[in-house]
Amino acid sequence: MTPITLNFYELRRLIMAACYLSVAIALLVAAWQFLMGSHPSRPYLMLFVKALPTAVTLSMLLLGLFSKRTWRSGRLSKLLGRPSVHGIWYGHLQTTWRDDKGEVPAPIPIVFVIRQTYFFLSVQSFTERQPSKSTIEVLGTDEKSSDTRLAYVYEMRRLAYGENKITTGYGDLILQDSGTVLAGDYWTNSPTQGQLKLSFVSDECDGLNSFESTMRLVMSKRSDLVLLPAS
């Protein structure tokens, strides 16, 4: 079962929007019946009350369709207060881990594939050797600081150096630069930790499920990005 990633404020806005939509539909239905004279003996208020059940049903159907819609509209995002991070994000991972010589590896190219609807969110990340996917996601805007934060728990298959095991981790990223950059920290149970910084590339996510496929899209969309070689 996929968990809903809405916070209380976003859920409240959605409920209020559904209520307003139901009232608007009932008003329109009642107005149409009143003007057409299909119920001449009934006052407008009675027509409105009678139209409410139908209006609620229609608004719930629309809400069901709305929940499956990819969340990429900037206008809807501002109207309902639900941040949008859907799309492809390219950047680099800088670990604090040190090898036997005490040296820190060079930054590692990484791509995030974030799929988002109003209700749901998933995060996949790809490096040349390590794919990962999120198991728990939280996305919300702090009411006091106005920072939009993406936090997630993930599982990562470690395939480098002959390994084949699952590592779990946690990421905490903040949306920056007018929604074009995600930056923050990550931790794993290996234990390792480090920093991530990613730039938005595209909202096209269909069919992208590997480092190679996402990198092809990155290179075709953003020639201005600095592509460091994979380590």
Order of alpha helices (4+ residues) and beta strands (2+ residues): alpha-alpha-alpha-beta-beta-beta-beta-beta-beta-beta-beta-alpha
